[in-house]
Amino acid sequence: MGTEMPARLAAAEAVRRAMSETGTRWADLAGLLGRSLVWTTSAILGAQPLSKDQVDLVAKHLGLSPEVADSLCLPPVRSSGAVDLSEPVIYRLSEVVQVYGNAIQALVAEEFGDGIMSAIDFEVDFTRQVDPGGDRVKLVLSGKFLPYRVW
């Protein structure tokens, strides 16, 4: 098995280059698609499906080649290999789970019962929080509670 990057992820890199060349921001593409900032970014980076109409809008806006546009229509890539765990922001997010995961799980169990927070029926909000001690990254995670089924 080769180490070639999946076409869907290679298309994401082509989008990043086109965004840099055109001065396009993720918020511009979210507005273009009429979707949330985080979902749009996730979709274009390869982890969510994009419809042909959505891809056509992005491709036209960024001047993408037909090959890149076709690759953006491929199924999402959601494997752990699609995430660079050595990237500092991603590493810190995994650290948050390592440090606070057990506490969050215990609090969910106490508040809702035995179950999980869905990552399928899920939303993320990202904002910059101005703070005199240094601006902060504010993430709000909202997943539907799914109780374990007894049968």
N, C-alpha and C positions, 0 to 999 in steps of 0.2 A: 504494500500500500504506500503510495507516494505522500509527500508532505505538501503537495500543491494546495493552495488556498481554494476552498469551495467558490464557485463562480458567484454565488450570492454575496459572499463576503468581499470578493475582489471588486464587485460592482459598488459595494459600500465605499471602498477606498477610492474608486473613481469619482464617486459623488463628493467625497471630502475634498479631493483635488479641485473639482469644478466649483465647489462652494468657496474655496480659497481664492480661486481665480476670479470669481464673480462678486466676491464680497457678500455672499448670501449667508444668512444666519439660520440656525435651526428654527427660530421663531418665524422667519419668513416662510419656510416650507410648511410649518404647522398651519399658518394662516392660509397658505395656498390650498392645503388639503382640507382645511376646516376641522382639524383634529387637535388633540392636546399636544403640547410641546414634547412631553416625555414619550408618548406613544409614537408620534411622528418620527422622533429621533431613533427610537428603538426599531421601528419598521424600516427606515431607510438604512440603518446599520445592519439589518438582516434578521432580526429576531421576531418580526411580526409580518403577516402577509400584507401585500399591497395589491390592490386591484389594478387592472390594465389602465383604467381611467386615471387612477392616482399616479401611476408610473408615467403616463403620458404627460400629465401636468408638470411633474418634477423634471422629466427629461427635457421638455420644451423650455422650462424656466432656466435650467442649467446648461442647455445645449449638449446633452449627453448623446453618445453614439447609439444607434439601434442595438448594438451588441450589449452595451451596458444596460439599456432599458429592458431588453429581453431578460437579462440576468436578474434584474430587480423583481421580475415577475415569478421567479423560482420560489419554491417553498422556503419558509423561514429556516434558519439554522439556530438551534437552541442548545447545542451541546456545550459541555464545559470547555471544549477546545476552542470555542468561538470567543471566549473571554480570556484576556491576558491577565492572569492573577498577579503578575509582577508589576502591572501598572499601578502606581501609588493610590489613586482614588479607588480602584477596584479592590486592591489589597486592604485598604482601610475599611471598606464596606464589609469585606469578609471578617475583618477584625471586630467590627461592631457586632456581627452575628456571634463570633466566638466569645466575646465578653458579655453581651447582653442577651444572647439567644435563649439560654436556659431561663433567665428571669422573665423574658417576654412570653415564653411558652407557659411558665407557671401562672403568669397573670392572665393569659388567655384562658387557661383551664379553669382558674378560679372564677373568672367573670362569665364565661360562656359554657363551660363544661368540657367534656372530652371531645376534641376535634382539632381542626386545622384552620389556618387562614388560607384561603384560596389564592393561588398565583395566576389562576385563569380568569376568575371574576375579580379583577384587581385593577387598582388605579394608583398612580404615583404622581405627586405634585412636587415640583422643584421651584424654589424661589431663592433669591438672594435676600438675606436678612441683614440690614444695615445695623452695625453695632459699633459703639465707640471704641471697644476693645479689639476690633478687627471684624470685618464682615463675616457672616456665617452662612453656611450652606444649610438650607432648610428643606428636608425631605419629609413628605407626608405619605405614608403607605396606607392604603385602604383596601383590604381584601375581605371578601364575603366569608363569614364563618360557616364552616361545613362540619357538622357533628359526625362522629364515627357512627356508622349504622350497626345496629344489633339485629341479627337474624336468627 
